[in-house]
Amino acid sequence: MEDSFNSVRTAVDKLEKALEDFDTLECRIRELESYQQSGEWLEDFEADERGELPARLLRGVLSEDGLDDLLSDVNRISARIN
């Protein structure tokens, strides 16, 4: 029983910390949603396709499915915890 108690305690503590971290990102999540919905993302994506953005620029947010997949994950997780 002690092992079960300790395993659950550890998982609860990790989950609590993860939820706190997730809550602090609410503003950044809304920022990404606005970026995607405003059309600015598409403009940036098309500029990148034309080679107009610097080669050293990180492109995670500009990958074709990256932002959409991330926001879908956020929505899925939010639904599970609400």
MIMAR-246198 format. One line per field, with one value per residue (C-alpha): z, y, x; residue in one letter. Coordinates in steps of 0.5 Angstrom, whole numbers, plus 500, padded with zeros to 3 digits. Layout:
# residues N
c3: c(Z, ...)
c2: c(Y, ...)
c1: c(X, ...)
aa: c(A, ...)
This chain:
# residues 82
c3: c(500, 501, 494, 492, 496, 494, 487, 487, 491, 486, 480, 484, 485, 478, 475, 480, 478, 471, 471, 475, 469, 464, 467, 467, 459, 458, 455, 451, 448, 447, 443, 439, 437, 435, 431, 427, 426, 424, 418, 420, 421, 413, 411, 415, 412, 405, 406, 408, 402, 398, 402, 405, 412, 415, 414, 421, 424, 428, 424, 429, 429, 421, 420, 416, 422, 428, 430, 429, 432, 438, 439, 438, 444, 448, 447, 448, 455, 457, 456, 460, 466, 466)
c2: c(500, 505, 504, 506, 512, 514, 513, 517, 522, 523, 523, 528, 533, 533, 534, 540, 543, 542, 545, 551, 552, 551, 556, 561, 560, 563, 569, 566, 561, 567, 570, 564, 564, 571, 570, 564, 567, 574, 572, 574, 567, 566, 572, 570, 563, 565, 570, 564, 560, 566, 566, 573, 571, 570, 563, 563, 565, 559, 556, 552, 557, 557, 549, 548, 544, 546, 551, 548, 542, 545, 549, 543, 540, 545, 545, 537, 538, 544, 540, 534, 538, 542)
c1: c(500, 506, 508, 501, 501, 508, 506, 499, 503, 508, 503, 499, 504, 507, 500, 499, 505, 504, 497, 500, 505, 499, 495, 501, 501, 494, 496, 501, 495, 491, 496, 497, 490, 489, 496, 493, 486, 488, 491, 498, 500, 498, 502, 508, 507, 507, 513, 517, 515, 517, 524, 523, 524, 531, 534, 536, 529, 526, 520, 516, 510, 510, 510, 504, 501, 505, 501, 494, 496, 499, 492, 488, 492, 491, 483, 484, 487, 483, 477, 480, 481, 475)
aa: c(M, E, D, S, F, N, S, V, R, T, A, V, D, K, L, E, K, A, L, E, D, F, D, T, L, E, C, R, I, R, E, L, E, S, Y, Q, Q, S, G, E, W, L, E, D, F, E, A, D, E, R, G, E, L, P, A, R, L, L, R, G, V, L, S, E, D, G, L, D, D, L, L, S, D, V, N, R, I, S, A, R, I, N)
